[in-house]
Amino acid sequence: MSRVLVTGGAGFIGSYLCEHLLNEGHEVLCLDNFFTGTKDNIIHLMDNHRFELIRHDITEPIMLEVDRIYHFACPASPVHYQYNPVKTIKTNVMGTINMLGLAKRVKARVMLASTSEVYGDPKVHPQTEEYWGHVNPIGPRSCYDEGKRVAETLMMDYHRQNNVDIKIIRIFNTYGPRMAINDGRVVSNFIVQALRGEDITVYGDGKQTRSFCYIDDLVDGIFKMMNTEDFIGPVNLGNPAEFTILELAELVIELTGSKSKIKYLPKPQDDPVQRQPDITLAKRKLNWEPRIPLREGLEKTIAYFESRLSQTQR
């Protein structure tokens, strides 16, 4: 049994990590400043005597004794990370420095949750880990994209200079229960709009593609990566099945039985045209690939949002 720190532990992905670690018998320190995380995601863990919640902002240093660190603290949807871009880049840079400093001091293994956004609007398709990306360093998304790129740089530099034990994963679009209703990401947007009978807003012509990975598959990949030796990454974790935004919208309408119509709006600046992970490395090094098809995952996610929306309407 070890003591594990999960930053952003009350967030969408972080809460699943906390739950999984507790189920394995570990002691879990869940750290969150509740900018986008919510206690609703972890309320069912609060009674566990091996679970501890720390309200803390990762941009400030913190002294803890832990064996492993899952560094997942950062707003991850454009709505949230563009709300306070300076805070976003500080979370990525200062937060990562603070976690690496902690890992160095207590000799803990630290994993960075990086992102497919490091590839920007890619000129290579699908994206492999060797691709350096095509990112606008001064655009409205760069607080997140460049923030994560700098975070990866910091991880590698602490590893090379101070021999810190690191892992880097690049997460592609992930969806599932516990996403926030106001998340602003495409899956939650479409489901909430369909369930409310509102127009489904598609930006651009809807032909841009994304790859959607169900949360259970992602969590499986995260733990396989954390527990592997002799491989630090970066490694892509995502579902290589590629769908257009329009296909997603039509599938959500079908599965919800909604009468929503599709409404087209202008495409935001620097919005990637194609996103698809090459997961050859994850298959080879981690023996990992996603198993849950989009239709099945969406059904579970829709059921979650139905219950959340009915609670908010009471």
Buried (B, 14 or more C-beta within 10 A) or exposed (E): EBBBBBBBBBBBBBBBBBBBBBEEEBBBBBBBBEBBBBEEBBEEBEEBEBBBBBEBBBBEEBEBEBBBBBBBBBBBBBBBBBBBBEBBBBBBBBBBBBBBBBBBEBEBBBBBBBBBBBBBBBEBBBBBBEBEBEBBEEBBBBBBBBBBBBBBEBBBEBBEEEEBBBBBBBBBBBBBBBBBEEBBBBBBBBBBBBBBEEBBBBBBEBEBBBBBBBBBBBBBBBBBBBEBEEEBBBBBBBBBEBBBBBBBBBBBBEBBEBEBEBEBEEBEEBEBEBBBBBBBBBEEBBEBBBEBEBEEBBEBBBEBBEEBBEEEEE
